[in-house]
Amino acid sequence: MPSKSNQKPEPMLDIIDVAAICRVSEKTVRRWIEAGDLRAAKLGGQWRISHRDLNAFVRDRMSQ
């Protein structure tokens, strides 16, 4: 059984990726992040969003 330290983390999305997936502007994605609606981490000066967090964000929006 492989140890967890040998597993590669899933690739993260940047604001451009999320905007394209959601068909919104990059400014809208930045607003979601700044409002705390979309979880994101600032890595190397750029926002990164996990696929899991984006899926949860969309799922939450669809249930409202």
C-alpha positions in Angstrom: 0.0 0.0 0.0 1.6 3.3 -1.1 2.1 6.0 1.6 0.2 9.2 1.3 3.4 11.2 1.0 4.1 9.5 -2.4 0.7 10.6 -3.8 0.7 13.6 -6.0 -1.7 16.4 -5.1 -4.4 17.0 -7.6 -3.7 19.9 -10.0 -5.3 23.2 -8.9 -7.1 25.6 -11.0 -6.3 29.3 -11.4 -8.8 32.2 -11.8 -8.7 31.9 -15.6 -9.5 28.2 -15.4 -12.5 28.8 -13.1 -13.8 31.6 -15.1 -13.7 29.5 -18.3 -15.4 26.5 -16.5 -18.2 28.7 -15.0 -18.4 31.0 -18.1 -18.0 34.1 -16.1 -15.4 36.9 -16.0 -12.2 36.6 -14.1 -13.4 39.7 -12.1 -16.5 37.7 -11.0 -14.3 34.8 -9.8 -12.1 37.3 -7.8 -15.3 38.7 -6.2 -16.4 35.2 -5.2 -13.0 34.6 -3.6 -12.9 38.0 -1.8 -16.4 37.5 -0.5 -15.4 34.2 1.0 -17.9 32.3 -1.2 -15.2 30.3 -3.1 -12.3 28.8 -1.2 -8.9 29.6 -2.6 -5.3 29.7 -1.6 -2.8 32.3 -2.7 0.3 30.4 -3.9 3.2 32.2 -5.5 1.1 35.4 -5.7 -1.7 33.7 -7.6 -5.0 32.4 -6.5 -5.4 28.6 -6.7 -8.7 26.7 -6.4 -9.1 23.0 -5.9 -11.5 21.0 -8.0 -13.2 19.9 -4.9 -13.8 23.4 -3.6 -15.1 24.5 -7.0 -17.5 21.6 -7.1 -18.7 22.4 -3.6 -19.2 26.0 -4.6 -21.3 25.1 -7.7 -23.3 22.5 -5.7 -24.1 25.0 -3.0 -25.2 27.6 -5.6 -27.4 25.0 -7.4 -29.3 24.1 -4.2 -30.2 27.7 -3.3 
